[in-house]
Amino acid sequence: MFSLPDIAVVSVLALLLFGPDRLPKMMRQAGRFMREVQNTSASFVSEMERAADASEHAPPPPAPVYAPPEPEPTLPAPTTPPGDAKV
């Protein structure tokens, strides 16, 4: 990835920019940050694997059942009283 001269040049530049007092502190912070990124990515991968395993062992969801809509209620036909019959 990087050759030995590349690493040496970057190291000398970092030492000149940040000084011998701040450089170790910055490298510790960078190491903590990298460790946190690795822990987060590992927990993400393990959670995804756990979810995939859980979905493989779970029964498939039931197929949706189609139910036709119920017809609207109709009113009975009006009837005439027996005494008012028209002939």
HUKA-V986326 format. One record per helix or strand of 2 or more residues. SS is the DSSP state (2 for helix, 1 for strand). FROM is the first residue (numbers start at 1). LEN is the number of residues. If there is no record, write none. Layout:
ss = {SS:SS}
from = {FROM:FROM}
len = {LEN:LEN}
This chain:
ss = {2:2}
from = {4:82}
len = {54:3}
